[in-house]
Amino acid sequence: HMQGWSSPLGRHLLLIVTHMQTQSIVLLLTALAAVGGLSVRAAGKRGGRTPARSRTPARDRSIDKPDGTRSTAATARMPLAAPWMTPLKKALSHGGTQRKARDRSAAKRKHVQIATVDPLSGRPTVRTVVSRGFLPQRFVDGNYGASTSKEESCCLTFITDDRSAKFSHLGRGETQGCPIECCWWLDEASVQFRIAGRVLVATARTTDPVLRAAVDDVWGRLGDSTRRQMFWASPGAPSGEGDAEVPRADDEISLEASHFVLLIVVPDGVDELHLGGGQKRIVYRREDRALASSPTCTLNNLRGAVWSEESVNP
């Protein structure tokens, strides 16, 4: 056989066969590459995009808090004081790190509407205020001086001026437990929380040790620019009039000399409403014994608080 292939005719036939085998191999490899490309494109269509190597850094597990700070994942896993706090915090962090960097600030999600009633005229008044976060649980438990726990209560905190109308509507600190309702619309999550309850009012002149300690705690977390607002001219007075005594940049900003007021909302009912597609509504009620038996509003009422929740029609 080798002698046959060594003849001129045999060598010519061998070249033809070898060339055909090479073309077959090339065609086979081309076909395999084409099939592989189709598989990649098909996988990309099923996944919504062409697969690529991820260059995304480790996911940020911190959460925006209503007071503008960030809590770590460990803090976020702490038990919550009320069941409605879970969806509220989820709505507050809606979008997470998918937002543009300048939009991840909690500033626009800190704005809450609160409604009060003028006791003289009986007329309701609503205005937008800035949430200062949840009151730390240690003030409810009574161990505010010794505990360093970052656990939060279900009480919302706001600040105001002791010359404002809402300060008068809420008892001027002389009468505790005036009714109040907050409305928190979170546009990114398309959810509204109406939080109703009674309010505790505290200032630097408050004699209750727990409330006075809470005043110091919130004041200590404010920036100097916000503290100086408590020395502006009287709210509602004609422009250019009033008793403005704003401290200079190098002066000490004294809490005792300011018009600072801390409002602590002790909630007893929350209405959670999801709008848009798949609307739903959940009503939460505090049904503990203290709510029914206590004629006054105190932080002690929240110890052992029991909440119920019910799905209702939107």
Secondary structure, 3 states (H helix, E strand, C coil): CHHHHHCHHHHHHHHHHHHHHHHHHHHHHHHHHHHHHHHHHHHHHHHCCCCCCCCCCCCCCCEECCCCCEECHHHHCCCCCCCCHHHHHHHHCCCHHHCCHHHCCCHHHCEEEEEEECCCCCCEEEEEEECCCEEEHHHHHCCCCCCCCCCEEEEEEEEEECCCHHHHHCHHHCCCCEEEEEEEEEHHHCEEEEEEEEEEEECCCCCCHHHHHHHHHHHHCCCHHHHHHCCCCCCCCCCCCCCCCCCCCCCCCCCCCCCEEEEEEEEEEEEEEECCCCCEEEEEEECCHHHHHCCCCCHHHHCCCCEEEEEECC
